[in-house]
Amino acid sequence: MWFDGAPHQGQCEGCTTTAWHVKDAVYLNALGVSFAVLTSGRWDKVASYVEFMGYAQPWYSVRGVDVPVGGDRVFLTYSTTGRGNEPVNGSSACST
């Protein structure tokens, strides 16, 4: 999710906390799986945001890319267009 024209502080409020929980993907890499964050933002804006936030995992802009992104061996495991990814955070998960 990306908000064109918004400053760094206004981008991906829920995604930001989730991205911080993925410090590395060593376990996935050991299984032959790559991890990346995909965004619909323009790359020139996304690149400065990723640098500003200090993210270590790879980010890619898919703006203007036809679906399926990446071909037949790419699996979209989670997607959101608004708030809603907080349940995957260990620090904000609630028990019922």
Secondary structure as UniProt FT lines:
FT   TURN            4..5
FT   HELIX           8..10
FT   HELIX           13..20
FT   HELIX           26..30
FT   TURN            31..32
FT   STRAND          37..39
FT   HELIX           43..53
FT   STRAND          59..61
FT   TURN            63..64
FT   TURN            69..70
FT   TURN            72..73
FT   HELIX           86..88
FT   TURN            90..92
//
